[in-house]
């Protein structure tokens, strides 16, 4: 798993480096896991990068999912054909969505809705702009973060069908709460949750509406939903992968493609080293032992972290020196990427330029 960078002295730390060759391989794995590439709708929240998006487009991916207006605008700029804003837009965000839809008429944009009041306001704003917006009902199948319970969703679907300015086209069912390391148990829980969506779909079709599209799952349930011929899958982490999902989802073929570069900046005492890898350089929502994993030094034990520092217990008689470089895998790559305005590109063990983390900015032009 370890690799080296010949010109590492040219990369100031902390830094995030990406291996495009592994990115391409991870994309190929994802495409192969679905029966048809049209069933793959990757979430771009992980990479937020025009350059990474273009690699997906080159692999035949045409549908994407995003969480922010900046991300959908980036996708429009890349020429993506079909983009779902996996978010219910309220307040100024709704008007920003209108602006993006107008700016990129070649892209089919859609968004989520889970409440009558939002559906009515959405219809009002889009009809006033002589637009119709496809919407997916955000279905709560156990995440309890957003969404409407499937047993209550039919009335909202019917309402959307009669609101000028919106068109109901399907359901979005994110099951991020299903994270069992036992794949058989994960599969059973996923199937049980999804049955509620299938029942809703049958109710919609029986009522005479067009067959609704279903977008389901995230990374842990991707291989399960990939076997459903009538479902679009929307994993995101696969493109860069990380230590967290590597441990949780060992059944999946992906390998890390993004790594942290950090340096020893101090030797606080005989057994400790201090790295320049603070909260502002690696996702810190997990407890301290689950933030970064050093492939070549798994014995290192993080003991404290602040904004710009990570103190490590290295043990007695360690041979680390100030200036030494360590390369690690983040446990959670998505928020880690958001900490870097650009990532360094490494090909054939040489750093060669960078990719801009385009949609890290909250506002591009809209």
C-alpha positions as CSV (number, residue, x, y, z in Angstrom):
1,X,0.0,0.0,0.0
2,X,2.9,2.4,0.7
3,X,4.3,4.5,-2.1
4,X,6.8,7.2,-2.4
5,X,7.1,10.6,-4.2
6,X,10.4,11.2,-5.8
7,X,10.1,15.0,-5.6
8,X,8.4,15.1,-2.1
9,X,10.6,18.1,-1.2
10,X,8.6,20.2,-3.6
11,X,5.3,19.5,-1.8
12,X,4.8,21.7,1.3
13,X,2.9,20.0,4.0
14,X,0.2,19.4,5.1
15,X,-1.0,18.4,1.7
16,X,-3.4,16.0,0.0
17,X,-2.1,14.1,-3.0
18,X,-4.2,12.1,-5.5
19,X,-3.1,9.2,-7.8
20,X,-5.1,9.6,-11.1
21,X,-4.3,6.1,-12.1
22,X,-6.0,4.7,-9.0
23,X,-8.9,7.1,-9.5
24,X,-9.4,5.7,-13.0
25,X,-9.3,2.2,-11.7
26,X,-11.8,3.0,-8.9
27,X,-14.2,4.5,-11.5
28,X,-13.8,1.4,-13.7
29,X,-14.7,-0.8,-10.7
30,X,-17.8,1.2,-10.0
31,X,-18.9,1.1,-13.6
32,X,-18.4,-2.7,-13.7
33,X,-20.4,-3.2,-10.5
34,X,-23.6,-1.9,-12.1
35,X,-25.1,-3.7,-15.1
36,X,-25.3,-0.5,-17.2
37,X,-23.3,2.7,-16.6
38,X,-26.6,4.7,-16.9
39,X,-27.5,3.2,-13.5
40,X,-24.5,4.9,-11.9
41,X,-25.1,8.4,-10.4
42,X,-21.9,9.2,-8.4
43,X,-22.0,11.8,-5.7
44,X,-19.4,14.5,-6.3
45,X,-19.3,15.6,-2.6
46,X,-16.2,13.5,-2.2
47,X,-13.9,15.1,-4.7
48,X,-15.6,18.4,-5.6
49,X,-13.3,18.6,-8.6
50,X,-13.8,19.4,-12.3
51,X,-10.8,17.3,-13.1
52,X,-12.1,14.2,-11.3
53,X,-15.6,14.8,-12.8
54,X,-14.1,14.7,-16.3
55,X,-12.5,11.3,-15.7
56,X,-16.0,10.0,-14.8
57,X,-17.4,11.6,-18.0
58,X,-14.6,9.9,-20.0
59,X,-15.7,6.6,-18.4
60,X,-19.2,7.0,-19.8
61,X,-20.9,8.4,-16.6
62,X,-23.6,10.9,-17.5
63,X,-25.6,11.2,-14.3
64,X,-24.4,12.8,-11.1
65,X,-25.5,13.7,-7.6
66,X,-24.4,16.7,-5.6
67,X,-25.1,18.4,-2.2
68,X,-24.4,22.1,-2.9
69,X,-25.2,24.7,-5.5
70,X,-21.5,25.1,-6.1
71,X,-21.3,21.4,-6.9
72,X,-24.1,21.4,-9.4
73,X,-22.7,24.5,-11.0
74,X,-19.4,22.8,-11.4
75,X,-21.2,19.8,-13.0
76,X,-22.9,22.1,-15.4
77,X,-19.6,23.7,-16.4
78,X,-18.2,20.2,-17.0
79,X,-21.1,19.4,-19.4
80,X,-22.8,16.8,-17.2
81,X,-26.1,15.6,-18.8
82,X,-28.1,14.9,-15.7
83,X,-27.6,16.4,-12.2
84,X,-29.5,15.8,-9.0
85,X,-29.2,18.3,-6.2
86,X,-29.6,15.9,-3.3
87,X,-30.9,18.6,-1.1
88,X,-34.2,20.4,-0.5
89,X,-33.5,24.0,-1.5
90,X,-35.0,26.7,0.7
91,X,-34.5,30.4,1.0
92,X,-31.9,31.9,-1.3
93,X,-30.8,28.5,-2.3
94,X,-34.0,28.0,-4.3
95,X,-33.3,31.2,-6.4
96,X,-29.7,30.2,-6.9
97,X,-30.9,26.8,-8.2
98,X,-33.1,28.7,-10.7
99,X,-30.0,30.7,-11.9
100,X,-28.0,27.5,-12.4
101,X,-30.8,25.9,-14.4
102,X,-31.0,28.9,-16.6
103,X,-27.2,29.1,-17.0
104,X,-26.8,25.5,-18.2
105,X,-29.8,24.6,-20.3
106,X,-28.0,21.5,-21.7
107,X,-28.1,19.9,-18.3
108,X,-31.2,18.2,-16.8
109,X,-31.2,19.4,-13.2
110,X,-33.5,18.0,-10.5
111,X,-33.7,18.3,-6.7
112,X,-35.2,16.7,-3.6
113,X,-38.4,17.6,-1.8
114,X,-39.9,16.2,1.4
115,X,-42.5,18.8,2.4
116,X,-45.7,20.3,0.9
117,X,-44.8,23.9,1.7
118,X,-41.4,23.6,-0.1
119,X,-43.0,21.9,-3.1
120,X,-45.5,24.8,-3.4
121,X,-42.8,27.4,-3.1
122,X,-40.6,25.6,-5.5
123,X,-43.4,25.4,-8.0
124,X,-44.2,29.1,-7.6
125,X,-40.6,30.2,-8.1
126,X,-40.0,28.0,-11.1
127,X,-43.3,28.7,-12.8
128,X,-42.6,32.4,-12.4
129,X,-39.4,31.8,-14.4
130,X,-41.2,29.8,-17.0
131,X,-39.4,26.6,-15.9
132,X,-40.3,23.1,-14.8
133,X,-38.1,21.3,-12.3
134,X,-38.1,17.5,-12.0
135,X,-38.2,16.6,-8.3
136,X,-37.5,13.4,-6.4
137,X,-39.2,12.7,-3.1
138,X,-36.6,12.4,-0.4
139,X,-37.7,9.2,1.4
140,X,-36.7,8.6,5.0
141,X,-36.0,4.9,5.4
142,X,-34.1,5.1,8.7
143,X,-31.5,7.8,8.4
144,X,-33.8,10.2,10.2
145,X,-31.9,13.2,8.9
146,X,-34.3,14.5,6.2
147,X,-37.1,13.0,4.2
148,X,-40.7,11.8,4.5
149,X,-41.6,8.3,5.6
150,X,-42.5,6.2,2.6
151,X,-45.9,5.3,4.1
152,X,-46.8,9.1,4.0
153,X,-45.2,10.0,0.7
154,X,-47.9,9.1,-1.8
155,X,-49.9,12.2,-1.0
156,X,-46.9,14.5,-1.5
157,X,-46.2,12.7,-4.8
158,X,-49.7,13.4,-6.0
159,X,-49.5,17.0,-4.9
160,X,-46.3,17.6,-6.8
161,X,-48.0,16.1,-9.9
162,X,-50.5,18.9,-9.7
163,X,-48.2,21.8,-8.9
164,X,-47.2,24.0,-11.9
165,X,-43.4,24.4,-12.1
166,X,-42.5,20.9,-10.7
167,X,-42.6,17.4,-12.1
168,X,-42.4,14.4,-9.8
169,X,-40.1,11.9,-11.4
170,X,-39.1,9.5,-8.6
171,X,-37.8,8.8,-5.1
172,X,-34.4,9.2,-3.5
173,X,-33.7,6.8,-0.6
174,X,-30.4,7.2,1.3
175,X,-29.6,4.5,3.8
176,X,-26.5,5.9,5.3
177,X,-27.5,4.5,8.7
178,X,-26.8,1.0,7.5
179,X,-23.2,0.5,8.3
180,X,-22.8,-3.1,9.7
181,X,-19.4,-4.6,9.0
182,X,-21.1,-8.0,8.5
183,X,-22.1,-7.8,4.9
184,X,-24.9,-10.4,5.2
185,X,-26.5,-8.3,8.0
186,X,-26.0,-5.1,6.0
187,X,-27.7,-6.8,3.1
188,X,-30.7,-7.9,5.1
189,X,-31.2,-4.4,6.7
190,X,-30.8,-2.8,3.3
191,X,-33.3,-5.0,1.7
192,X,-35.8,-4.5,4.5
193,X,-35.5,-0.7,4.2
194,X,-35.7,-0.8,0.4
195,X,-38.9,-2.8,0.4
196,X,-40.8,0.2,1.8
197,X,-39.6,2.2,-1.3
198,X,-40.7,-0.6,-3.6
199,X,-44.1,-0.7,-2.0
200,X,-44.4,3.1,-2.6
201,X,-43.3,2.7,-6.2
202,X,-46.1,0.1,-6.7
203,X,-48.6,2.4,-5.2
204,X,-47.6,5.2,-7.5
205,X,-47.7,3.0,-10.6
206,X,-51.1,1.5,-9.6
207,X,-52.5,5.1,-9.3
208,X,-51.7,5.6,-13.0
209,X,-48.5,7.6,-12.8
210,X,-45.4,7.0,-14.9
211,X,-42.9,4.4,-13.5
212,X,-40.9,6.5,-11.0
213,X,-37.1,6.5,-11.0
214,X,-35.4,5.3,-7.8
215,X,-32.0,6.6,-6.6
216,X,-30.8,4.6,-3.7
217,X,-27.9,4.0,-1.3
218,X,-24.5,5.3,-0.6
219,X,-21.1,3.6,-0.3
220,X,-21.9,0.8,2.3
221,X,-25.0,-0.4,0.4
222,X,-23.7,0.2,-3.1
223,X,-23.0,-3.5,-4.0
224,X,-26.4,-4.4,-2.8
225,X,-28.4,-1.8,-4.8
226,X,-26.1,-2.5,-7.8
227,X,-27.9,-5.8,-8.2
228,X,-31.3,-4.1,-8.5
229,X,-31.9,-3.6,-12.2
230,X,-34.3,-0.7,-11.8
231,X,-32.3,1.4,-9.4
232,X,-29.7,4.1,-9.8
233,X,-26.8,3.9,-7.4
234,X,-25.1,6.9,-6.0
235,X,-21.9,6.1,-4.1
236,X,-19.3,8.9,-3.7
237,X,-16.4,7.8,-1.6
238,X,-15.3,5.1,-4.1
239,X,-13.4,7.5,-6.3
240,X,-10.8,8.3,-3.6
241,X,-11.8,5.7,-1.0
242,X,-10.5,6.0,2.6
243,X,-9.5,4.0,5.6
244,X,-13.0,4.2,7.2
245,X,-14.8,2.5,4.3
246,X,-11.8,0.3,3.7
247,X,-12.3,-1.2,7.1
248,X,-16.1,-1.2,7.0
249,X,-16.6,-2.4,3.4
250,X,-13.8,-4.9,2.8
251,X,-16.0,-6.7,0.2
252,X,-15.7,-3.8,-2.2
253,X,-12.7,-3.6,-4.7
254,X,-11.7,0.0,-4.3
255,X,-8.3,1.2,-3.1
256,X,-7.3,4.6,-1.6
257,X,-6.4,7.2,-4.2
258,X,-5.9,10.2,-2.0
259,X,-3.2,10.5,0.7
260,X,-2.1,13.0,3.3
261,X,1.5,14.2,3.3
262,X,2.7,15.5,6.7
263,X,6.1,16.3,8.3
264,X,7.6,15.9,11.8
265,X,7.9,19.5,13.0
266,X,8.9,18.9,16.7
267,X,10.1,16.2,19.1
268,X,8.3,17.2,22.4
269,X,10.0,14.4,24.4
270,X,11.8,11.2,24.1
271,X,8.8,9.2,22.9
272,X,6.6,11.7,21.1
273,X,6.7,13.4,17.7
274,X,4.6,16.4,16.5
275,X,3.2,16.6,13.0
276,X,1.9,19.5,11.0
277,X,-1.5,17.8,10.6
278,X,-4.1,19.6,12.7
279,X,-7.9,19.9,12.7
280,X,-7.6,22.2,9.7
281,X,-5.8,19.5,7.6
282,X,-7.7,16.2,8.2
283,X,-11.4,15.5,9.1
284,X,-11.6,15.6,12.9
285,X,-15.2,14.5,13.6
286,X,-14.1,11.0,14.6
287,X,-12.3,10.2,17.8
288,X,-8.6,10.9,17.6
289,X,-7.5,7.4,16.7
290,X,-9.8,7.4,13.6
291,X,-8.5,10.4,11.7
292,X,-5.5,9.3,9.8
293,X,-3.7,5.9,9.3
294,X,0.0,5.7,8.5
295,X,0.5,2.7,6.3
296,X,4.2,2.4,6.9
297,X,3.9,3.1,10.7
298,X,0.7,1.5,12.0
299,X,2.2,1.5,15.5
300,X,2.0,5.3,15.8
301,X,-0.7,6.4,18.3
302,X,-2.2,9.9,18.0
303,X,-2.7,11.4,21.5
304,X,-3.7,15.0,20.9
305,X,-4.6,17.4,18.1
306,X,-5.1,21.1,17.7
307,X,-5.6,23.4,14.8
308,X,-2.2,22.9,13.2
309,X,-0.6,20.1,15.3
310,X,-1.0,16.4,15.8
311,X,1.0,14.8,18.7
312,X,1.9,11.2,18.2
313,X,3.2,8.6,20.6
314,X,6.1,7.0,18.7
315,X,7.5,4.8,21.4
316,X,10.9,4.5,23.0
317,X,14.0,4.5,20.8
318,X,12.1,5.8,17.7
319,X,14.3,7.2,15.0
320,X,12.1,10.0,13.7
321,X,13.8,13.3,13.0
322,X,12.5,16.8,12.4
323,X,11.6,17.1,8.7
324,X,10.8,13.5,8.2
325,X,7.8,12.9,5.9
326,X,4.9,10.6,6.7
327,X,2.1,9.6,4.3
328,X,-1.3,8.6,5.6
329,X,-4.8,7.6,4.6
330,X,-7.6,9.7,6.0
331,X,-10.4,7.8,7.7
332,X,-13.0,10.1,6.2
333,X,-11.9,11.5,2.8
334,X,-15.0,13.7,2.0
335,X,-14.6,16.4,4.7
336,X,-10.8,16.1,4.4
337,X,-10.9,17.1,0.7
338,X,-13.0,20.1,1.7
339,X,-10.0,21.4,3.7
340,X,-7.8,21.7,0.6
341,X,-8.2,24.3,-2.2
342,X,-6.2,22.0,-4.4
343,X,-4.8,18.4,-4.4
344,X,-1.4,17.5,-5.8
345,X,-1.4,14.9,-8.6
346,X,1.2,12.1,-8.4
347,X,1.9,10.0,-11.5
348,X,4.7,7.4,-11.7
349,X,5.8,8.5,-8.2
350,X,6.3,12.1,-9.3
351,X,4.2,15.1,-8.3
352,X,3.0,16.7,-11.5
353,X,0.8,19.7,-10.9
354,X,-2.6,19.8,-9.2
355,X,-6.3,19.5,-9.4
356,X,-8.4,22.4,-8.0
357,X,-11.0,21.5,-5.5
358,X,-13.5,23.5,-7.6
359,X,-16.7,23.2,-5.5
360,X,-14.9,23.7,-2.2
361,X,-16.0,27.3,-2.5
362,X,-19.6,27.8,-1.4
363,X,-20.2,30.2,-4.2
364,X,-18.8,29.9,-7.8
365,X,-20.9,32.5,-9.6
366,X,-24.4,31.7,-8.3
